Amino acid sequence: MALTSNDETDLLIPLFQGNAENPRFSTFLERLRRRTQADYVSLILRMGDGPHAVIVESYAGIDLRKRARESETQGPFDLDRYLYDGLRPGRVYSIGEMIDHDPVARADRNRRMAKLGIGDERVVRIAGCEHYSAWLMMARTRECTASDSALLSSLAPYVAIAVENLVSMDRERMAARINAMGLERTGKGWMLLDAEARVVAADPALSQFWQEHCGAALRPGERVLGLDLNAERKLASVAAEMAQDRSLSARPLLLREKPHVEALLMPAENAAEQALAAPALLALCTLPRALSGDGANRLAEVFDLPRREAELAMALADGHSIAEAAARMGLTLETARNYSKRLYAKLGVRGQAELVRLVYESSAVMG
């Protein structure tokens, strides 16, 4: 069954816009339910396999999961999951027909479906990669028709594209969140600038820091405000150079004296492939911050140190002398020196400089 122009407008546009909805694909599913006059339509997405697989079900119509809980039975997907896994992608099935050879199983399944108010259903497995599986399902109290099956079959390739886009976007969003979290934990932030040193994008941590400590917002399309005058001129010059020659080496730049913010400027990768506001350079910035209060706990756990010795190591890594660290910790200078000697021996370092380097190479300095 070919999709009509009305179907394309009524179903396909909401389908491809559905990954931005909450719940996802809700408009598409509701319109499909109305189009078929079904009682229930769902898109089931399973990420991974085995007991730890994540299953997300978007639906329109009756709440089958609620009915299943109230009737103390299982929904169709939970009941027949092994059958769903065996479906050939793109072909429309009635799950009940797959157990016609077993009268006992068929009768038991019919009783369970009757408790849920389901008289018949159709399901099509959506072609996907090995990392996920998806199914488009419809159910009603009365018998499904050949036109229902034909419509699901016609929609399956389009649903496959929408699901693949959703999975890809979710992975990209997750990677972006993890990258942002990692940078923030290590006291770094980034911003992309165009050839005229205007902001293209900035990560949330740097944006918040700039607003709070530099008195300005990092707004796309505007120059970076709050820079020292010399830094503003230098940044504009480097942005213009790197827009012309993307083979240039990374360059350091002091953006501000107070608070002290340095940046490593480098050509933005793949800038020529950007359709809009192509960035010329990436500025990777260091953000001043105090060491984490949990750092001593982490250091003690990783290196099996007493808590007080770990606290002394963190104080030394924070730039304090042994005398200053002793005063901060309420220790005598002699006790602090004894702690430091034990630290050097346990950690295999030859002095304070090596101790500080070890601390900064550990998870203790992560926020």
C-alpha positions as a Python dict, from the first residue, in 0.01 Angstrom:
ca = {
    (1, 'M'): (0, 0, 0),
    (2, 'A'): (153, 329, -113),
    (3, 'L'): (128, 621, 125),
    (4, 'T'): (-92, 903, -2),
    (5, 'S'): (3, 1269, 5),
    (6, 'N'): (-231, 1308, 302),
    (7, 'D'): (-48, 1025, 481),
    (8, 'E'): (284, 1197, 417),
    (9, 'T'): (156, 1517, 576),
    (10, 'D'): (-46, 1356, 853),
    (11, 'L'): (194, 1077, 951),
    (12, 'L'): (546, 1118, 813),
    (13, 'I'): (608, 1477, 916),
    (14, 'P'): (508, 1409, 1280),
    (15, 'L'): (714, 1088, 1267),
    (16, 'F'): (1035, 1270, 1176),
    (17, 'Q'): (962, 1547, 1425),
    (18, 'G'): (878, 1296, 1697),
    (19, 'N'): (1224, 1256, 1844),
    (20, 'A'): (1195, 1611, 1982),
    (21, 'E'): (862, 1545, 2155),
    (22, 'N'): (802, 1436, 2511),
    (23, 'P'): (672, 1167, 2509),
    (24, 'R'): (856, 1087, 2188),
    (25, 'F'): (657, 1025, 1870),
    (26, 'S'): (333, 1101, 2054),
    (27, 'T'): (175, 1298, 1767),
    (28, 'F'): (264, 1035, 1508),
    (29, 'L'): (131, 750, 1722),
    (30, 'E'): (-195, 929, 1802),
    (31, 'R'): (-254, 1013, 1436),
    (32, 'L'): (-178, 655, 1335),
    (33, 'R'): (-424, 533, 1599),
    (34, 'R'): (-695, 764, 1464),
    (35, 'R'): (-613, 675, 1106),
    (36, 'T'): (-661, 302, 1177),
    (37, 'Q'): (-926, 347, 1447),
    (38, 'A'): (-713, 123, 1669),
    (39, 'D'): (-747, 115, 2047),
    (40, 'Y'): (-371, 108, 2102),
    (41, 'V'): (-63, 193, 1895),
    (42, 'S'): (292, 178, 2028),
    (43, 'L'): (654, 207, 1926),
    (44, 'I'): (875, -14, 2143),
    (45, 'L'): (1251, 51, 2145),
    (46, 'R'): (1493, -181, 2319),
    (47, 'M'): (1855, -80, 2367),
    (48, 'G'): (2087, -378, 2417),
    (49, 'D'): (2001, -737, 2501),
    (50, 'G'): (1970, -952, 2807),
    (51, 'P'): (1839, -865, 3154),
    (52, 'H'): (1994, -519, 3154),
    (53, 'A'): (1840, -405, 2825),
    (54, 'V'): (1661, -70, 2840),
    (55, 'I'): (1307, -80, 2701),
    (56, 'V'): (1120, 241, 2617),
    (57, 'E'): (760, 222, 2502),
    (58, 'S'): (580, 520, 2349),
    (59, 'Y'): (209, 471, 2293),
    (60, 'A'): (-125, 628, 2207),
    (61, 'G'): (-465, 504, 2318),
    (62, 'I'): (-532, 275, 2612),
    (63, 'D'): (-261, 227, 2874),
    (64, 'L'): (-186, -143, 2836),
    (65, 'R'): (79, -143, 3109),
    (66, 'K'): (-170, -1, 3358),
    (67, 'R'): (-428, -258, 3256),
    (68, 'A'): (-168, -533, 3287),
    (69, 'R'): (-88, -424, 3643),
    (70, 'E'): (-454, -404, 3738),
    (71, 'S'): (-534, -746, 3590),
    (72, 'E'): (-213, -899, 3726),
    (73, 'T'): (-111, -1020, 3384),
    (74, 'Q'): (158, -935, 3129),
    (75, 'G'): (138, -702, 2834),
    (76, 'P'): (187, -839, 2482),
    (77, 'F'): (555, -747, 2455),
    (78, 'D'): (642, -886, 2800),
    (79, 'L'): (443, -1202, 2736),
    (80, 'D'): (571, -1275, 2386),
    (81, 'R'): (915, -1117, 2385),
    (82, 'Y'): (1082, -1426, 2241),
    (83, 'L'): (833, -1417, 1953),
    (84, 'Y'): (897, -1047, 1885),
    (85, 'D'): (1270, -1119, 1862),
    (86, 'G'): (1205, -1380, 1594),
    (87, 'L'): (1010, -1153, 1360),
    (88, 'R'): (1156, -1080, 1019),
    (89, 'P'): (1212, -703, 985),
    (90, 'G'): (960, -529, 762),
    (91, 'R'): (698, -804, 760),
    (92, 'V'): (371, -748, 947),
    (93, 'Y'): (264, -1026, 1185),
    (94, 'S'): (-16, -1122, 1414),
    (95, 'I'): (168, -1265, 1714),
    (96, 'G'): (-120, -1504, 1779),
    (97, 'E'): (-73, -1672, 1442),
    (98, 'M'): (277, -1777, 1545),
    (99, 'I'): (139, -2010, 1811),
    (100, 'D'): (-157, -2148, 1615),
    (101, 'H'): (14, -2487, 1620),
    (102, 'D'): (-14, -2498, 2002),
    (103, 'P'): (-381, -2494, 2109),
    (104, 'V'): (-297, -2471, 2480),
    (105, 'A'): (-62, -2176, 2436),
    (106, 'R'): (-307, -2007, 2198),
    (107, 'A'): (-597, -2042, 2441),
    (108, 'D'): (-386, -1914, 2731),
    (109, 'R'): (-268, -1616, 2529),
    (110, 'N'): (-622, -1533, 2416),
    (111, 'R'): (-736, -1527, 2780),
    (112, 'R'): (-452, -1293, 2873),
    (113, 'M'): (-524, -1061, 2582),
    (114, 'A'): (-895, -1058, 2667),
    (115, 'K'): (-809, -930, 3016),
    (116, 'L'): (-633, -639, 2846),
    (117, 'G'): (-922, -571, 2611),
    (118, 'I'): (-731, -687, 2303),
    (119, 'G'): (-902, -897, 2040),
    (120, 'D'): (-639, -876, 1766),
    (121, 'E'): (-306, -706, 1700),
    (122, 'R'): (-48, -644, 1430),
    (123, 'V'): (322, -584, 1479),
    (124, 'V'): (615, -513, 1251),
    (125, 'R'): (976, -534, 1355),
    (126, 'I'): (1177, -231, 1250),
    (127, 'A'): (1510, -302, 1082),
    (128, 'G'): (1788, -179, 1310),
    (129, 'C'): (2150, -238, 1392),
    (130, 'E'): (2284, -483, 1647),
    (131, 'H'): (2270, -225, 1927),
    (132, 'Y'): (1893, -188, 1935),
    (133, 'S'): (1563, -338, 1823),
    (134, 'A'): (1228, -169, 1763),
    (135, 'W'): (869, -275, 1696),
    (136, 'L'): (564, -83, 1575),
    (137, 'M'): (245, -236, 1713),
    (138, 'M'): (-128, -174, 1691),
    (139, 'A'): (-413, -351, 1872),
    (140, 'R'): (-790, -329, 1889),
    (141, 'T'): (-1085, -504, 2045),
    (142, 'R'): (-1215, -614, 1704),
    (143, 'E'): (-1027, -789, 1425),
    (144, 'C'): (-751, -606, 1239),
    (145, 'T'): (-786, -562, 864),
    (146, 'A'): (-564, -610, 561),
    (147, 'S'): (-541, -231, 521),
    (148, 'D'): (-399, -208, 876),
    (149, 'S'): (-122, -450, 782),
    (150, 'A'): (-56, -270, 454),
    (151, 'L'): (-24, 66, 629),
    (152, 'L'): (219, -70, 890),
    (153, 'S'): (424, -231, 614),
    (154, 'S'): (441, 98, 422),
    (155, 'L'): (540, 293, 733),
    (156, 'A'): (812, 51, 849),
    (157, 'P'): (1100, 192, 634),
    (158, 'Y'): (1022, 546, 748),
    (159, 'V'): (997, 443, 1112),
    (160, 'A'): (1336, 271, 1074),
    (161, 'I'): (1492, 601, 963),
    (162, 'A'): (1327, 793, 1248),
    (163, 'V'): (1442, 540, 1508),
    (164, 'E'): (1797, 536, 1369),
    (165, 'N'): (1805, 917, 1385),
    (166, 'L'): (1677, 905, 1743),
    (167, 'V'): (1938, 652, 1854),
    (168, 'S'): (2218, 845, 1683),
    (169, 'M'): (2107, 1175, 1834),
    (170, 'D'): (2080, 1024, 2181),
    (171, 'R'): (2431, 883, 2154),
    (172, 'E'): (2566, 1217, 2036),
    (173, 'R'): (2388, 1397, 2321),
    (174, 'M'): (2525, 1145, 2571),
    (175, 'A'): (2877, 1183, 2433),
    (176, 'A'): (2846, 1562, 2449),
    (177, 'R'): (2724, 1547, 2811),
    (178, 'I'): (3008, 1315, 2910),
    (179, 'N'): (3267, 1532, 2734),
    (180, 'A'): (3130, 1843, 2905),
    (181, 'M'): (3131, 1668, 3241),
    (182, 'G'): (3489, 1550, 3192),
    (183, 'L'): (3611, 1896, 3100),
    (184, 'E'): (3431, 2055, 3393),
    (185, 'R'): (3574, 1797, 3634),
    (186, 'T'): (3925, 1875, 3517),
    (187, 'G'): (3878, 2252, 3529),
    (188, 'K'): (3854, 2314, 3155),
    (189, 'G'): (3602, 2483, 2927),
    (190, 'W'): (3580, 2559, 2556),
    (191, 'M'): (3440, 2805, 2310),
    (192, 'L'): (3432, 2808, 1931),
    (193, 'L'): (3502, 3137, 1755),
    (194, 'D'): (3460, 3241, 1391),
    (195, 'A'): (3712, 3425, 1175),
    (196, 'E'): (3615, 3758, 1333),
    (197, 'A'): (3652, 3622, 1687),
    (198, 'R'): (3277, 3608, 1743),
    (199, 'V'): (3132, 3332, 1956),
    (200, 'V'): (2989, 3038, 1763),
    (201, 'A'): (2929, 2816, 2069),
    (202, 'A'): (3053, 2768, 2423),
    (203, 'D'): (3019, 2488, 2672),
    (204, 'P'): (2789, 2545, 2973),
    (205, 'A'): (3064, 2540, 3235),
    (206, 'L'): (3265, 2814, 3065),
    (207, 'S'): (2952, 3018, 2992),
    (208, 'Q'): (2848, 3009, 3357),
    (209, 'F'): (3200, 3093, 3477),
    (210, 'W'): (3230, 3386, 3234),
    (211, 'Q'): (2896, 3525, 3341),
    (212, 'E'): (2972, 3498, 3712),
    (213, 'H'): (3339, 3602, 3718),
    (214, 'C'): (3397, 3810, 3406),
    (215, 'G'): (3075, 4012, 3411),
    (216, 'A'): (2960, 3920, 3061),
    (217, 'A'): (2772, 3650, 2873),
    (218, 'L'): (2917, 3444, 2589),
    (219, 'R'): (2650, 3508, 2326),
    (220, 'P'): (2661, 3343, 1982),
    (221, 'G'): (2728, 3599, 1712),
    (222, 'E'): (2896, 3845, 1950),
    (223, 'R'): (3259, 3904, 2039),
    (224, 'V'): (3393, 3776, 2369),
    (225, 'L'): (3333, 4049, 2626),
    (226, 'G'): (3531, 4089, 2946),
    (227, 'L'): (3874, 4023, 2791),
    (228, 'D'): (4187, 4215, 2875),
    (229, 'L'): (4252, 4468, 2594),
    (230, 'N'): (4570, 4302, 2470),
    (231, 'A'): (4401, 3961, 2474),
    (232, 'E'): (4107, 4095, 2270),
    (233, 'R'): (4342, 4217, 1996),
    (234, 'K'): (4551, 3901, 1999),
    (235, 'L'): (4242, 3678, 1987),
    (236, 'A'): (4107, 3862, 1681),
    (237, 'S'): (4442, 3831, 1507),
    (238, 'V'): (4478, 3458, 1574),
    (239, 'A'): (4117, 3389, 1469),
    (240, 'A'): (4180, 3558, 1132),
    (241, 'E'): (4504, 3366, 1082),
    (242, 'M'): (4359, 3028, 1171),
    (243, 'A'): (4061, 3086, 942),
    (244, 'Q'): (4307, 3116, 656),
    (245, 'D'): (4554, 2844, 756),
    (246, 'R'): (4422, 2545, 948),
    (247, 'S'): (4763, 2384, 969),
    (248, 'L'): (4885, 2639, 1225),
    (249, 'S'): (5003, 2505, 1560),
    (250, 'A'): (4814, 2568, 1883),
    (251, 'R'): (4899, 2893, 2062),
    (252, 'P'): (4858, 2993, 2427),
    (253, 'L'): (4689, 3318, 2523),
    (254, 'L'): (4626, 3482, 2859),
    (255, 'L'): (4264, 3597, 2833),
    (256, 'R'): (4239, 3760, 3176),
    (257, 'E'): (4468, 3843, 3463),
    (258, 'K'): (4195, 3836, 3729),
    (259, 'P'): (4047, 3588, 3743),
    (260, 'H'): (4339, 3411, 3578),
    (261, 'V'): (4210, 3246, 3260),
    (262, 'E'): (4441, 3102, 2998),
    (263, 'A'): (4340, 2956, 2663),
    (264, 'L'): (4503, 2725, 2414),
    (265, 'L'): (4395, 2840, 2069),
    (266, 'M'): (4386, 2587, 1786),
    (267, 'P'): (4221, 2565, 1443),
    (268, 'A'): (3871, 2420, 1460),
    (269, 'E'): (3850, 2082, 1292),
    (270, 'N'): (3623, 2026, 990),
    (271, 'A'): (3528, 2393, 985),
    (272, 'A'): (3498, 2388, 605),
    (273, 'E'): (3219, 2132, 636),
    (274, 'Q'): (3004, 2349, 860),
    (275, 'A'): (2693, 2482, 686),
    (276, 'L'): (2639, 2778, 917),
    (277, 'A'): (2867, 3002, 1125),
    (278, 'A'): (3180, 2801, 1050),
    (279, 'P'): (3417, 2820, 1347),
    (280, 'A'): (3775, 2927, 1284),
    (281, 'L'): (3928, 2826, 1614),
    (282, 'L'): (3872, 2634, 1933),
    (283, 'A'): (3973, 2803, 2257),
    (284, 'L'): (4034, 2547, 2531),
    (285, 'C'): (4032, 2744, 2855),
    (286, 'T'): (4161, 2675, 3204),
    (287, 'L'): (3922, 2776, 3479),
    (288, 'P'): (4060, 2868, 3822),
    (289, 'R'): (3909, 2652, 4093),
    (290, 'A'): (3984, 2511, 4435),
    (291, 'L'): (4067, 2144, 4469),
    (292, 'S'): (3770, 1923, 4544),
    (293, 'G'): (3681, 1859, 4906),
    (294, 'D'): (3655, 1491, 4815),
    (295, 'G'): (4008, 1483, 4679),
    (296, 'A'): (4166, 1363, 5002),
    (297, 'N'): (3915, 1077, 5026),
    (298, 'R'): (3992, 968, 4670),
    (299, 'L'): (4366, 992, 4721),
    (300, 'A'): (4343, 791, 5044),
    (301, 'E'): (4133, 521, 4876),
    (302, 'V'): (4348, 484, 4566),
    (303, 'F'): (4684, 479, 4745),
    (304, 'D'): (4567, 326, 5075),
    (305, 'L'): (4671, 629, 5282),
    (306, 'P'): (4554, 746, 5623),
    (307, 'R'): (4312, 1034, 5585),
    (308, 'R'): (4539, 1295, 5746),
    (309, 'E'): (4833, 1206, 5522),
    (310, 'A'): (4607, 1238, 5219),
    (311, 'E'): (4489, 1580, 5344),
    (312, 'L'): (4850, 1694, 5371),
    (313, 'A'): (4921, 1576, 5016),
    (314, 'M'): (4623, 1775, 4888),
    (315, 'A'): (4732, 2086, 5078),
    (316, 'L'): (5081, 2065, 4930),
    (317, 'A'): (4933, 2013, 4583),
    (318, 'D'): (4725, 2328, 4638),
    (319, 'G'): (5047, 2529, 4662),
    (320, 'H'): (5098, 2547, 5040),
    (321, 'S'): (5430, 2496, 5208),
    (322, 'I'): (5464, 2229, 5476),
    (323, 'A'): (5447, 2500, 5743),
    (324, 'E'): (5130, 2651, 5590),
    (325, 'A'): (4971, 2310, 5550),
    (326, 'A'): (5051, 2222, 5912),
    (327, 'A'): (4887, 2542, 6033),
    (328, 'R'): (4577, 2482, 5819),
    (329, 'M'): (4546, 2126, 5947),
    (330, 'G'): (4616, 2206, 6313),
    (331, 'L'): (4939, 2002, 6316),
    (332, 'T'): (5280, 2079, 6455),
    (333, 'L'): (5547, 2139, 6194),
    (334, 'E'): (5732, 1826, 6310),
    (335, 'T'): (5420, 1609, 6269),
    (336, 'A'): (5359, 1748, 5920),
    (337, 'R'): (5718, 1673, 5823),
    (338, 'N'): (5683, 1316, 5950),
    (339, 'Y'): (5361, 1280, 5745),
    (340, 'S'): (5538, 1408, 5436),
    (341, 'K'): (5826, 1160, 5477),
    (342, 'R'): (5580, 874, 5508),
    (343, 'L'): (5397, 1001, 5201),
    (344, 'Y'): (5717, 1009, 4997),
    (345, 'A'): (5800, 652, 5099),
    (346, 'K'): (5453, 508, 5041),
    (347, 'L'): (5402, 680, 4707),
    (348, 'G'): (5754, 625, 4578),
    (349, 'V'): (5826, 994, 4518),
    (350, 'R'): (6146, 1183, 4594),
    (351, 'G'): (6009, 1512, 4716),
    (352, 'Q'): (5729, 1763, 4717),
    (353, 'A'): (5751, 1837, 4344),
    (354, 'E'): (5699, 1470, 4251),
    (355, 'L'): (5424, 1440, 4511),
    (356, 'V'): (5236, 1734, 4358),
    (357, 'R'): (5272, 1585, 4009),
    (358, 'L'): (5136, 1251, 4131),
    (359, 'V'): (4835, 1421, 4291),
    (360, 'Y'): (4758, 1613, 3973),
    (361, 'E'): (4780, 1297, 3766),
    (362, 'S'): (4526, 1125, 3993),
    (363, 'S'): (4148, 1143, 4025),
    (364, 'A'): (4193, 1351, 4342),
    (365, 'V'): (4194, 1676, 4145),
    (366, 'M'): (3878, 1602, 3953),
    (367, 'G'): (3587, 1816, 4069),
}
